[in-house]
């Protein structure tokens, strides 16, 4: 090897990883590395039946009464196998709405599929496992990615906080409502599908 030559420095000068590791372009932002696709998995043990928890989760028309980011929700379609809902979001200066079609099997499972909204990908599910007549395990999984870089830059940090506290909000709601009785449906208008800041 000739004196004064450093292979590691030569590789660095070309902007490459010394281990030649590939960098997926989808996780590169204008300000450096940042996550674009988000995967959330949460679970909780609750002292309520699976049926009671399922009914609370499925009732999107009540979301505006206890989720601080929800401006309201409209049930578009509902039967024994599916519920379709449009949900408005306004939180920390970001506002948008989205529509999901959710196949369900009461009281153990409900999927979440995007029909309309500012996401490239939005898929999730709720699973409820009965542990005893008055206890169950609730599992929540969500995978999403915003459809536009500018939208994602503003909305992704906000929605990440919403998604990661979702199950805690429903457990707290159950502790109040399942003792006091259900609240009437929330009212209020929804913004158009899209994002505003």
Secondary structure, 3 states (H helix, E strand, C coil): CCCCCCHHHHHHHCCCCCCCCCCCHHHEECCEECCCCEEEEEEEEECCCHHHHHHHHHCHHHHHHCCCCEEEEEEEEECCCEEEEEEEEEECCEEEEEEEEEEEECCCEEEEEEEECCEEEEEEEEEEEEEECCEEEEEEEEEEEECCHHHHHHHHHHHHHHHHCHHHHHHHHHHHHHHHCCCCCCCCCCCCCEEEC
